[in-house]
Every structure is written in C-alpha cells, then in structure tokens.
Amino acid sequence: MSGRKKLIDSIDNISPRREKWISESMEQLASKVTVRFKTGELGFLEMKNPRAVVWAKIIDRLAREKRPVYVEIDEETKVIINILIPATYKVKQINSDKYGNLLVRLHPSQAIHGLLRSDPNFEAMRASLEEAMNDDTELLITETRDEHEIIDARARPL
C-alpha cells in the first residue's frame, strides 16, 4: 500500500486548460487532468471519477482566486485522493479537554474546532494557535469536513 503525501500549496496551472473540460460530458472528458503546484509538485485527477470532476472545478476556482488548496496525493500514482479548502480564521479561545486535546474557538465560526494531542504536529500547531490568539492575527487553518479536526495551522500567506 502506498502512502499519502499531504500538501498545502497554490496552483501554478491545470492541464488541459479549464475550457477543455469544464462543460464536457463524462464520456468526453480527458482521462486525466494534471495539477501543477507552485512548489513544482504534480497531482493528477482521474476524470472518470465523478468526485475528481468536482475537485477539478474547485481547484480551478481556487487557482483563479490565487488561494491555496490542501491535497492528499497517492505517493505511487500521484493521483489526488482528497482535497480540503483552508480558511482564514482568528483564534478567539483555546481550552484543553481531559485528554490533552485542544478545543479551539475560531472567528468567524460557530463550531468548536479540535486539535488532537495524537497529531504528530500537535506542538507546532498549538504554538501557532496560541501565538495567533495572543497577537490577534489570522491563521490559515485546514480542518476535516465533518469533525472540525484541525490538521494544519500556519501563517496566512501574503
């Protein structure tokens, strides 16, 4: 079983260009769309997968808006297997639960966001969250869709 490479980056280009696939039916789509990231990394979307078609549209929109995307790429095949959209937040409150996980209040959000103690980057993200709260600065935060588990927290790119 191959591993997953996790990447948060802006998009350099998408090939074939959006006009070649945006309005095509599933039967007429190119088999793959290549996503080149600013760091030079490559990922592929297998366009016969309906999820990949949606992701291509999301990635294209983020590219046009010059916003970063979080992707997980299969290390062997280079196929993009998951995407999430990082968002900019201000950290308003941080509390710990009885297991040492952090419960984080972010603005603007009504949810309680969690940073699990078991995350390998827990200490670095905890420090980033605390610094942002103390300085009243924004962070670019990526979290899981349903659980609101923080999986990345970093300074917002300029």
N, C-alpha and C positions, 0 to 999 in steps of 0.2 A: 504494500500500500504506500503510495507516495504521500509526501507531506504537503502542507499548505503554506504558501508564502503570503504574509499579510503586508499590505502596502497602503499607505495614505499618500496620495500624490495628486497633482494636477495633470490633466490630459494634454499631451502635446498634439496628437492627431488621431483620427479614426479613419481606417481604410477598409473597404471602399468608403468614399465620402457619403455623407448622410443622404444626399439626393438619390443615390443608387439603391437605397434600401428602405427609406422611410415610408414609402407608400406601396411597397410591393406586397403581394400576397405571399403566404408561407411557401407556396410551391415555387415562386420566382425569386426568393431570397438567395443571396450568396450564401454558401455553406458556412463561411466564417467571416467575422469582422475582426480586424486587428486593432487593438487599442495600444497606442504608444504613449507612455507616461513621460513627464518632464525629466525624470531621472534616467530615462533610456530603457526602463523595464518594458516588456511586452506582455500583453494578455490577449487571449482570443475568446470571442463569443461564438458559440456554435448556434447559428441562427435557425436551425431546425428545431431548437428547443424554445418553446413559447416564452419561457422566463427570460432567455437571453435576448429576445426581441425587445421586451420591456426594458431590460437593463441597458441595451444599446441606446434606447431613446433617453433614458435617464442620464447615462454617461455623456451623450451628445449635448443634452441641456446643460449639464454641469460644465462641460468644456466651453460652451458658448458664454456661460456666465463666469468663466475663469475661477471656478470653485473646485476644491479637491474632492476626491472620492476615496472611500475605503473599499479595497477589494481584497478578496482571498483568491489566490491563483494556485492551481494544482502545479506543484513543482516539476512534475514529469511532463505533463502535456501542455502546460502554460494556459490551460482553459480557465477562465474566470468562473469560479464556483459560488461566489457570494459577493454582493455589494451592499454597502450601507452609506448613508449620506451624513457626514459630520456636520454638526451645527455649532453655532457660536452661542455661548452662554456666559452669564456672570454667576459666580458661585456665591450663594447667599448664606448657606449654613452647612456645617459638617458635623455629624454625630456618629458615634460608634455603636454598633449593636453588641450583644453579649458575646459574639464570636469574633469580634475584632474587625468585622466588615464595616465599611463606611456607608452611611446614609446621607445623601447629598441633596440639598435643595438648590436648584438652578433657576435662574430667571432668563427668559420667560418660560416657565414650565410649571404645571400643576403636579407633576409626578414626583415621587421620591426616587432618586436615582441611586443605584448601589455600586460600590466598588468592592469587589470580593477580595478578602485577605489572601485567598489562594492564587490570585492573579500574579504571574511572575514579575510584572512591572508595578506591583502594588505600591511599593515605597516611593518610586519616582512619580507615579501619578498622584499619590497622596500629597507629596511635596508641591507638585504643580497646582493642585486644587487649593491647598492652604495658602500658597503664595498669591494666587489669583484672588482668593477671598480677602486676604489682608490688604492687597493693593487695589482692590476693586477694579480688576482688569478682566477682560474677556478671554476665554479659552475656547479652542476648537475641540469639541468633545464628540466622540463616536460611541454609540451605545447600541445594545441589541434592540431589536424591534419591539418585542413584547415585554421583556423583563426589565428594561431600562438599566441593564447592567453596563456600566462604563467599561469600555475595552480600550480606549485611548483618550488621553487628555494632553493637549500640547498648546503652546502659544499660537495664537491666531496669526497666519501669515499676513504680511502687509500687502 
